[in-house]
Amino acid sequence: MKFTFFIVIMMFSISSCKTPRDLPTVSHVDLNQYIGTWYEIARLPNRFEKGLEHVSATYSFREDGKIKVLNGGRDFIGNWKQSIGKAWVPDSDQPGRLKVQFFWPFAGNYYIIALDEEYQYALVGDPSRKFLWVLSKTKQLDSDIYNQLLDIAENNGFDVDQMMLVDQADESNSGQ
């Protein structure tokens, strides 16, 4: 329940922030390739994920055409915390700019800033520059790729010195 509360607070914070400046996003996203489980490699610190490791996000299609979002991670004593939401592309002319909602009526930005051609890693953030995630379809990411993604983030105004690496050590991320 606390995890859901923090998601709600985060979504309210994101939706109520004014965008200081535009954030470029990828020009093409094949949602069929994007669907699946993404592991959180690193993130900017935020309240709703505080103390969580082995964090993953699993995306799947819903019957209404939107995307089911299942976020989860383990807290410091090993309890699995998860939250379920939905995502959608509000403007088909900007497919890298999704909205994510865990609690109606609040929705946050999910901007895909960089995406591997093979859909193996991504850089996702928010125009406020307060939220940033390095995601991978595998639990580890090559350090050169990670550094390239941090360079992209830094060039777009993110404080990458604050990035936290997320422990993914042999965790199933299944929540079971």
Secondary structure, DSSP 8 states (H G I E B T S, - for coil): -HHHHHHHHHHHHHHHS--SS-----S---HHHH-EEEEEEEE---GGGTT-EEEEEEEEE-TTSSEEEEEEEE-TTS-EEEEEEEEE-S-TT-TTEEEEEEETTEEEEEEEEEE-TTSSEEEEE-TTSS-EEEEESSS---HHHHHHHHHHHHHTT--GGG-EE---TT---S--
